[in-house]
Amino acid sequence: MSAKTVLPAVAMTAVSMVLTLAVVVMWLGTAVPWPVAVVVGLGIDGGWLATLAYERRLAAQGDHNRTVTAVGWSFGLIAAGVLVAHALTAEHSAGAWLAVAWLPIAAKALWLVHSMWERTALTPNALDAIRAIQQEARDEAAVARARLRAEASTEETRLTAVTAAGARVARVQAKTAQTLSSAWATLESARQGEETGRALTSVTSPVTPSVTARWELPVWGPSEPTATAALEAAPALTDGALDALVDEIRHSQSPPLSYREMAARFRAAGHSASEVRLRAAWKRVA
């Protein structure tokens, strides 16, 4: 994998060294003997290459030396300066020479990139472990998303069913309440009628104003169930005791209580008697 970065750096270094040597020989060859120009060019390239080799050695050992790095960049800048100076003094193709003057700096930068690659490189086993961890995280996230979507869909279905059932119950209750309301209205109109009142009075015994049966409609409201244990624990009342108790409750206020009010107070007081016996006692005392 390191070949992806080291090969471009090596190629750029070779091109830069050859170009620097050629430029030094052509530029200084007219002023000094060509062997001297070759020595100058090789000195620049040699210093550049020597510092690079030392930097690579330190990098292989996991070390770093700022002085060596500064010297290496200095040789790179000198080589680039030589190329720039040659391009500025060249009579022909000055633009072309100036365009390649950055090659020494580019080669140095490629070696810097390669060193950073090496410092961050991981073994294949580590890379496989990282990929496995990332895949596991993606799988868990996908499963979590699917679970959330399924739960949301289930909750939506449940709420829809509950809402529909509630709507049906509300419709039934409204219809029942309307029917009952019509029935109570009919009964109330019948009770308020003059003929109905005389008929009810004629079947009441004895026929006196004080004992006239009071026919009242049931009152809608909350009811409290009677405790079974309390009913079973209370002793059974005799007919005489039941009659006395019913009569006492009935005349506890004036005018006398109706059967419904008397029965409510009878049971609220904790007494127990079947509906048949209680109604029979009411008829006897009334």
C-alpha positions as a Markdown table, in Angstrom:
| # | Residue | x | y | z |
|---|---|---|---|---|
| 1 | Met | 0.0 | 0.0 | 0.0 |
| 2 | Ser | 2.9 | 2.4 | 0.6 |
| 3 | Ala | 3.8 | 2.1 | -3.1 |
| 4 | Lys | 0.9 | 4.5 | -3.8 |
| 5 | Thr | 2.8 | 7.3 | -2.1 |
| 6 | Val | 6.5 | 6.3 | -2.4 |
| 7 | Leu | 6.6 | 5.7 | -6.1 |
| 8 | Pro | 5.4 | 9.3 | -7.1 |
| 9 | Ala | 7.9 | 10.7 | -4.5 |
| 10 | Val | 10.8 | 8.7 | -6.0 |
| 11 | Ala | 9.9 | 9.6 | -9.6 |
| 12 | Met | 9.5 | 13.3 | -8.7 |
| 13 | Thr | 12.9 | 13.2 | -6.8 |
| 14 | Ala | 14.7 | 11.6 | -9.8 |
| 15 | Val | 13.2 | 14.2 | -12.3 |
| 16 | Ser | 14.1 | 17.0 | -9.9 |
| 17 | Met | 17.7 | 15.9 | -9.5 |
| 18 | Val | 18.3 | 15.4 | -13.2 |
| 19 | Leu | 16.7 | 18.7 | -14.0 |
| 20 | Thr | 18.7 | 20.5 | -11.4 |
| 21 | Leu | 22.0 | 19.0 | -12.6 |
| 22 | Ala | 21.2 | 19.8 | -16.2 |
| 23 | Val | 20.3 | 23.4 | -15.4 |
| 24 | Val | 23.5 | 23.9 | -13.2 |
| 25 | Val | 25.7 | 22.5 | -16.0 |
| 26 | Met | 24.0 | 24.6 | -18.7 |
| 27 | Trp | 23.9 | 27.7 | -16.6 |
| 28 | Leu | 27.3 | 27.6 | -15.0 |
| 29 | Gly | 29.0 | 25.8 | -17.9 |
| 30 | Thr | 29.5 | 29.1 | -19.7 |
| 31 | Ala | 31.2 | 30.8 | -16.7 |
| 32 | Val | 33.2 | 27.9 | -15.2 |
| 33 | Pro | 34.6 | 24.6 | -16.6 |
| 34 | Trp | 31.9 | 22.1 | -17.0 |
| 35 | Pro | 33.4 | 19.6 | -14.4 |
| 36 | Val | 33.0 | 22.4 | -11.8 |
| 37 | Ala | 29.4 | 22.9 | -12.9 |
| 38 | Val | 28.8 | 19.1 | -12.6 |
| 39 | Val | 30.3 | 19.1 | -9.1 |
| 40 | Val | 28.0 | 22.0 | -8.1 |
| 41 | Gly | 25.0 | 20.3 | -9.4 |
| 42 | Leu | 25.9 | 17.0 | -7.8 |
| 43 | Gly | 26.5 | 18.8 | -4.5 |
| 44 | Ile | 23.1 | 20.3 | -4.5 |
| 45 | Asp | 21.5 | 17.0 | -5.5 |
| 46 | Gly | 23.7 | 15.0 | -3.1 |
| 47 | Gly | 22.9 | 17.2 | -0.1 |
| 48 | Trp | 19.2 | 17.0 | -1.0 |
| 49 | Leu | 19.4 | 13.2 | -1.3 |
| 50 | Ala | 21.6 | 12.8 | 1.9 |
| 51 | Thr | 19.2 | 14.7 | 4.1 |
| 52 | Leu | 16.3 | 12.8 | 2.6 |
| 53 | Ala | 17.9 | 9.5 | 3.3 |
| 54 | Tyr | 18.6 | 10.5 | 6.9 |
| 55 | Glu | 15.0 | 11.6 | 7.4 |
| 56 | Arg | 13.8 | 8.3 | 6.1 |
| 57 | Arg | 16.1 | 6.5 | 8.5 |
| 58 | Leu | 14.8 | 8.5 | 11.5 |
| 59 | Ala | 11.2 | 7.9 | 10.3 |
| 60 | Ala | 11.8 | 4.2 | 10.2 |
| 61 | Gln | 12.9 | 4.3 | 13.8 |
| 62 | Gly | 9.9 | 6.4 | 14.8 |
| 63 | Asp | 12.0 | 9.5 | 15.4 |
| 64 | His | 12.1 | 13.0 | 14.0 |
| 65 | Asn | 14.8 | 15.7 | 13.8 |
| 66 | Arg | 13.8 | 19.2 | 13.0 |
| 67 | Thr | 17.4 | 20.3 | 12.1 |
| 68 | Val | 17.7 | 17.5 | 9.5 |
| 69 | Thr | 14.3 | 18.5 | 8.1 |
| 70 | Ala | 15.3 | 22.2 | 7.9 |
| 71 | Val | 18.5 | 21.3 | 6.1 |
| 72 | Gly | 16.6 | 19.1 | 3.6 |
| 73 | Trp | 14.1 | 21.9 | 2.9 |
| 74 | Ser | 17.0 | 24.3 | 2.5 |
| 75 | Phe | 18.6 | 22.1 | -0.2 |
| 76 | Gly | 15.1 | 21.9 | -1.9 |
| 77 | Leu | 14.8 | 25.7 | -1.8 |
| 78 | Ile | 18.3 | 26.1 | -3.2 |
| 79 | Ala | 17.5 | 23.7 | -6.1 |
| 80 | Ala | 14.3 | 25.5 | -6.8 |
| 81 | Gly | 16.1 | 28.9 | -6.6 |
| 82 | Val | 18.6 | 27.7 | -9.2 |
| 83 | Leu | 15.9 | 26.7 | -11.5 |
| 84 | Val | 14.0 | 30.0 | -11.0 |
| 85 | Ala | 17.2 | 32.0 | -11.6 |
| 86 | His | 18.0 | 30.0 | -14.8 |
| 87 | Ala | 14.5 | 30.6 | -16.0 |
| 88 | Leu | 14.7 | 34.3 | -15.4 |
| 89 | Thr | 18.1 | 34.6 | -17.2 |
| 90 | Ala | 17.3 | 32.3 | -20.1 |
| 91 | Glu | 16.9 | 33.9 | -23.5 |
| 92 | His | 14.7 | 31.2 | -24.9 |
| 93 | Ser | 11.9 | 29.2 | -23.3 |
| 94 | Ala | 12.0 | 31.2 | -20.1 |
| 95 | Gly | 8.3 | 30.3 | -19.3 |
| 96 | Ala | 8.9 | 26.6 | -19.8 |
| 97 | Trp | 11.9 | 26.6 | -17.4 |
| 98 | Leu | 10.0 | 28.6 | -14.9 |
| 99 | Ala | 7.1 | 26.2 | -15.1 |
| 100 | Val | 9.3 | 23.3 | -13.9 |
| 101 | Ala | 11.1 | 25.3 | -11.2 |
| 102 | Trp | 8.8 | 24.0 | -8.6 |
| 103 | Leu | 9.8 | 20.3 | -9.0 |
| 104 | Pro | 12.3 | 20.1 | -6.1 |
| 105 | Ile | 9.7 | 21.6 | -3.7 |
| 106 | Ala | 7.1 | 19.2 | -5.1 |
| 107 | Ala | 9.4 | 16.2 | -4.6 |
| 108 | Lys | 10.0 | 17.3 | -1.0 |
| 109 | Ala | 6.2 | 17.7 | -0.4 |
| 110 | Leu | 5.6 | 14.2 | -1.8 |
| 111 | Trp | 8.1 | 12.7 | 0.7 |
| 112 | Leu | 6.3 | 14.6 | 3.5 |
| 113 | Val | 3.0 | 13.0 | 2.4 |
| 114 | His | 4.6 | 9.6 | 2.3 |
| 115 | Ser | 5.9 | 10.0 | 5.8 |
| 116 | Met | 2.5 | 11.0 | 7.0 |
| 117 | Trp | 1.1 | 7.9 | 5.3 |
| 118 | Glu | 3.5 | 5.7 | 7.1 |
| 119 | Arg | 2.7 | 7.3 | 10.5 |
| 120 | Thr | -1.0 | 6.7 | 10.0 |
| 121 | Ala | -0.8 | 3.3 | 8.2 |
| 122 | Leu | -2.5 | 0.3 | 9.9 |
| 123 | Thr | -2.0 | -3.4 | 9.5 |
| 124 | Pro | -4.5 | -5.5 | 7.5 |
| 125 | Asn | -5.7 | -7.1 | 10.7 |
| 126 | Ala | -6.4 | -3.7 | 12.2 |
| 127 | Leu | -8.2 | -2.5 | 9.1 |
| 128 | Asp | -10.3 | -5.7 | 9.0 |
| 129 | Ala | -11.2 | -5.2 | 12.7 |
| 130 | Ile | -12.2 | -1.6 | 12.0 |
| 131 | Arg | -14.3 | -2.6 | 9.0 |
| 132 | Ala | -16.0 | -5.3 | 11.2 |
| 133 | Ile | -16.8 | -2.8 | 13.9 |
| 134 | Gln | -18.2 | -0.3 | 11.4 |
| 135 | Gln | -20.3 | -3.0 | 9.8 |
| 136 | Glu | -21.6 | -4.1 | 13.1 |
| 137 | Ala | -22.5 | -0.6 | 14.0 |
| 138 | Arg | -24.3 | -0.2 | 10.7 |
| 139 | Asp | -26.2 | -3.5 | 11.3 |
| 140 | Glu | -27.3 | -2.4 | 14.8 |
| 141 | Ala | -28.4 | 1.0 | 13.5 |
| 142 | Ala | -30.4 | -0.7 | 10.7 |
| 143 | Val | -32.1 | -3.2 | 13.1 |
| 144 | Ala | -32.9 | -0.3 | 15.5 |
| 145 | Arg | -34.5 | 1.7 | 12.7 |
| 146 | Ala | -36.5 | -1.3 | 11.6 |
| 147 | Arg | -37.7 | -2.0 | 15.2 |
| 148 | Leu | -38.7 | 1.6 | 15.6 |
| 149 | Arg | -40.6 | 1.6 | 12.4 |
| 150 | Ala | -42.4 | -1.6 | 13.3 |
| 151 | Glu | -43.3 | -0.3 | 16.8 |
| 152 | Ala | -44.6 | 2.9 | 15.3 |
| 153 | Ser | -46.7 | 1.0 | 12.8 |
| 154 | Thr | -48.1 | -1.3 | 15.5 |
| 155 | Glu | -48.9 | 1.7 | 17.7 |
| 156 | Glu | -50.6 | 3.4 | 14.9 |
| 157 | Thr | -52.7 | 0.4 | 14.1 |
| 158 | Arg | -53.6 | 0.0 | 17.8 |
| 159 | Leu | -54.6 | 3.6 | 18.1 |
| 160 | Thr | -56.7 | 3.4 | 15.0 |
| 161 | Ala | -58.5 | 0.3 | 16.4 |
| 162 | Val | -59.0 | 2.0 | 19.8 |
| 163 | Thr | -60.3 | 5.1 | 18.2 |
| 164 | Ala | -62.7 | 3.2 | 15.9 |
| 165 | Ala | -64.0 | 1.2 | 18.9 |
| 166 | Gly | -64.4 | 4.3 | 21.0 |
| 167 | Ala | -66.4 | 5.9 | 18.1 |
| 168 | Arg | -68.7 | 2.9 | 17.9 |
| 169 | Val | -69.3 | 3.0 | 21.7 |
| 170 | Ala | -70.0 | 6.7 | 21.6 |
| 171 | Arg | -72.5 | 6.2 | 18.7 |
| 172 | Val | -74.2 | 3.4 | 20.6 |
| 173 | Gln | -74.3 | 5.4 | 23.8 |
| 174 | Ala | -75.7 | 8.4 | 22.0 |
| 175 | Lys | -78.4 | 6.3 | 20.3 |
| 176 | Thr | -79.3 | 4.7 | 23.6 |
| 177 | Ala | -79.4 | 8.0 | 25.4 |
| 178 | Gln | -81.7 | 9.4 | 22.7 |
| 179 | Thr | -84.0 | 6.4 | 23.0 |
| 180 | Leu | -84.1 | 6.6 | 26.8 |
| 181 | Ser | -84.7 | 10.3 | 26.6 |
| 182 | Ser | -87.7 | 9.8 | 24.3 |
| 183 | Ala | -89.0 | 7.1 | 26.6 |
| 184 | Trp | -88.6 | 9.3 | 29.7 |
| 185 | Ala | -90.3 | 12.1 | 27.9 |
| 186 | Thr | -93.2 | 9.9 | 27.0 |
| 187 | Leu | -93.5 | 8.7 | 30.6 |
| 188 | Glu | -93.3 | 12.2 | 32.0 |
| 189 | Ser | -96.0 | 13.4 | 29.7 |
| 190 | Ala | -98.1 | 10.5 | 30.8 |
| 191 | Arg | -97.5 | 11.2 | 34.5 |
| 192 | Gln | -98.4 | 14.9 | 34.0 |
| 193 | Gly | -101.6 | 14.0 | 32.3 |
| 194 | Glu | -104.9 | 14.6 | 34.3 |
| 195 | Glu | -106.4 | 11.2 | 33.4 |
| 196 | Thr | -103.3 | 9.4 | 34.3 |
| 197 | Gly | -103.2 | 11.1 | 37.8 |
| 198 | Arg | -106.8 | 10.0 | 38.5 |
| 199 | Ala | -106.1 | 6.5 | 37.4 |
| 200 | Leu | -103.1 | 6.2 | 39.7 |
| 201 | Thr | -105.1 | 7.7 | 42.6 |
| 202 | Ser | -107.9 | 5.3 | 42.1 |
| 203 | Val | -105.7 | 2.2 | 42.5 |
| 204 | Thr | -104.0 | 3.6 | 45.6 |
| 205 | Ser | -105.2 | 2.2 | 48.9 |
| 206 | Pro | -106.3 | 4.0 | 51.1 |
| 207 | Val | -107.3 | 6.8 | 48.8 |
| 208 | Thr | -106.2 | 9.8 | 50.8 |
| 209 | Pro | -104.1 | 12.9 | 49.8 |
| 210 | Ser | -101.5 | 12.0 | 52.4 |
| 211 | Val | -100.8 | 8.6 | 51.0 |
| 212 | Thr | -101.2 | 9.3 | 47.3 |
| 213 | Ala | -98.6 | 7.3 | 45.5 |
| 214 | Arg | -95.8 | 9.5 | 44.1 |
| 215 | Trp | -94.7 | 8.3 | 40.7 |
| 216 | Glu | -91.3 | 9.7 | 40.0 |
| 217 | Leu | -88.9 | 9.0 | 37.2 |
| 218 | Pro | -85.6 | 7.3 | 38.0 |
| 219 | Val | -82.7 | 9.7 | 38.4 |
| 220 | Trp | -79.6 | 9.0 | 36.4 |
| 221 | Gly | -76.4 | 9.2 | 38.4 |
| 222 | Pro | -73.6 | 7.2 | 39.9 |
| 223 | Ser | -74.5 | 4.2 | 42.1 |
| 224 | Glu | -72.5 | 2.5 | 44.8 |
| 225 | Pro | -72.6 | -1.3 | 45.0 |
| 226 | Thr | -73.6 | -2.7 | 48.3 |
| 227 | Ala | -70.9 | -4.7 | 50.0 |
| 228 | Thr | -71.8 | -8.5 | 49.9 |
| 229 | Ala | -70.0 | -9.2 | 53.2 |
| 230 | Ala | -72.1 | -6.5 | 55.0 |
| 231 | Leu | -75.3 | -7.9 | 53.6 |
| 232 | Glu | -74.4 | -11.4 | 54.7 |
| 233 | Ala | -73.3 | -10.3 | 58.1 |
| 234 | Ala | -76.5 | -8.4 | 59.0 |
| 235 | Pro | -79.2 | -10.5 | 60.7 |
| 236 | Ala | -82.5 | -11.0 | 58.9 |
| 237 | Leu | -85.3 | -8.7 | 60.0 |
| 238 | Thr | -88.7 | -10.0 | 60.9 |
| 239 | Asp | -91.8 | -8.7 | 59.1 |
| 240 | Gly | -92.7 | -6.7 | 62.1 |
| 241 | Ala | -89.3 | -5.2 | 62.6 |
| 242 | Leu | -89.1 | -4.5 | 58.9 |
| 243 | Asp | -92.5 | -2.8 | 58.9 |
| 244 | Ala | -91.5 | -0.6 | 61.8 |
| 245 | Leu | -88.2 | 0.3 | 60.3 |
| 246 | Val | -89.8 | 1.2 | 56.9 |
| 247 | Asp | -92.5 | 3.2 | 58.6 |
| 248 | Glu | -89.9 | 5.1 | 60.7 |
| 249 | Ile | -87.8 | 5.9 | 57.6 |
| 250 | Arg | -90.8 | 6.9 | 55.6 |
| 251 | His | -92.0 | 9.4 | 58.2 |
| 252 | Ser | -88.5 | 10.7 | 58.9 |
| 253 | Gln | -89.5 | 13.9 | 57.1 |
| 254 | Ser | -92.6 | 15.7 | 55.9 |
| 255 | Pro | -94.1 | 15.0 | 53.4 |
| 256 | Pro | -93.5 | 11.2 | 53.7 |
| 257 | Leu | -90.7 | 9.8 | 51.6 |
| 258 | Ser | -91.4 | 8.0 | 48.4 |
| 259 | Tyr | -90.5 | 4.3 | 48.1 |
| 260 | Arg | -87.4 | 5.1 | 46.1 |
| 261 | Glu | -86.1 | 7.6 | 48.7 |
| 262 | Met | -87.1 | 5.2 | 51.6 |
| 263 | Ala | -85.3 | 2.3 | 50.0 |
| 264 | Ala | -82.2 | 4.3 | 49.4 |
| 265 | Arg | -82.1 | 5.4 | 53.0 |
| 266 | Phe | -82.9 | 1.9 | 54.2 |
| 267 | Arg | -79.9 | 0.5 | 52.4 |
| 268 | Ala | -77.6 | 3.4 | 53.2 |
| 269 | Ala | -78.3 | 2.7 | 56.9 |
| 270 | Gly | -76.8 | -0.7 | 56.5 |
| 271 | His | -80.1 | -2.8 | 56.7 |
| 272 | Ser | -80.7 | -5.7 | 54.4 |
| 273 | Ala | -83.8 | -7.1 | 52.9 |
| 274 | Ser | -84.8 | -8.4 | 49.6 |
| 275 | Glu | -86.6 | -6.1 | 47.2 |
| 276 | Val | -89.7 | -8.3 | 47.4 |
| 277 | Arg | -89.9 | -8.1 | 51.2 |
| 278 | Leu | -89.1 | -4.4 | 51.3 |
| 279 | Arg | -91.8 | -3.5 | 48.7 |
| 280 | Ala | -94.3 | -5.7 | 50.7 |
| 281 | Ala | -93.4 | -3.9 | 53.9 |
| 282 | Trp | -93.9 | -0.6 | 52.1 |
| 283 | Lys | -97.3 | -1.6 | 50.9 |
| 284 | Arg | -98.3 | -2.7 | 54.4 |
| 285 | Val | -97.3 | 0.6 | 56.1 |
| 286 | Ala | -98.4 | 2.8 | 53.3 |
